[in-house]
Amino acid sequence: MADIKGLIKKIEEYNKKYMITENSSEADKLIAKMHEKKYTKEEYFEVEEEVKAFMQSDASEADKQKVMGYTESLSMLCAAIREGRLDI
């Protein structure tokens, strides 16, 4: 039981550390948006456009690289929607 309580405490600490707040960076907010799974087709495309705009912005290269690490699944979902292989 102590192991479970310790695990729960570690999870709570992790969630608190990585919680998105108004003080979070734009990169972190964008990554959090990409992790949300409750989107319509239009919302997926909107997030895709936000990512494109972020990548063309004057954000730091470190932040751009951070965001790039999370874009593959979004890109694949948007491509599948466009090609008619995924209906949301």
Stockholm file with secondary structure:
# STOCKHOLM 1.0

chainA/1-88         MADIKGLIKKIEEYNKKYMITENSSEADKLIAKMHEKKYTKEEYFEVEEEVKAFMQSDASEADKQKVMGYTESLSMLCAAIREGRLDI
#=GR chainA/1-88 SS CHHHHHHHHHHHHHHHHTCCCTTSCHHHHHHHHHHCCCCCHHHHHHHHHHHHHHHHSSCCHHHHHHHHTTHHHHHHHHHHHHTTSCCC
#=GC SS_cons        CHHHHHHHHHHHHHHHHTCCCTTSCHHHHHHHHHHCCCCCHHHHHHHHHHHHHHHHSSCCHHHHHHHHTTHHHHHHHHHHHHTTSCCC
//
